[in-house]
């Protein structure tokens, strides 16, 4: 029969072994769904990865953001490759969005230094509220005076949108995918699959450049490896799913996800005030 001290030692050992198991399971699930949702709708991985690293893995928030930033590079590449393998369309306008995004990143960083985080979040909440009204107004057929954007788009329009999306993304710390989806899919009515592919390319460029600018703070560990492996699996699964579901279903999914983003932003604004 084991002594009380040895039983306590065994119990402590089991608890110690159980904590990594919880972290492993949490990182695996979050990684998979982050990659899946991103490939399916072109947005959202950072919103899932950062809280996981911060709350579950107990990382400092700045370290969690840096880790998420680095993870977005392979996950966005995997998402774009998944869409290619499943024959989801790559539109020619992607080639014009990317140069605009390249310009917008530096403009956004400059804007972020001049305005407080709270002010930027308020601007984004107003912008997103207008997008949600339009988006759900179209789905539910509300009698709203919605403007029509049925105009011929030239190459410089796409450069401008890419610049604006990356400017807002860099200034507000929000993934460019949300802004690409709201602009092209929510406002202009471009096909969801094409927009998701464009979003993956923009996020990849943004994360590559942002990681380069933050290269002295980058790091890697086993938790990021778990999230990456499951994230790539989710990205390939999401690309396959996107090729099989209808545009109407995607519209509902995008609308629901944007509502989650909007309410999370509002909750952050109603919480404690942030420093400039």
Secondary structure by P-SEA (a helix, b strand, c coil): cccaaaaaaaaaaaaaaaaaaaaaaaaaaaaaaaaaaaaaccccccccaaaaaaccccccaaaaaaaaaaaaaaaaaaaaaaaaaaccccccaaaaaaaaaaaaaaaaaaaaacccaaaaaaaaaaaaaaaaaaaaaaaaccccccccccccccaaaaaaaaaaaaaaaaaacccaaaaaaaaccccccccaaaaaaaaaaaaaaaaaaaaaaacccccccaaaaaaaaaaaaaaaaaaaaaacccaaaaaaaaaaaaaaaaaaaaaaaacccccc
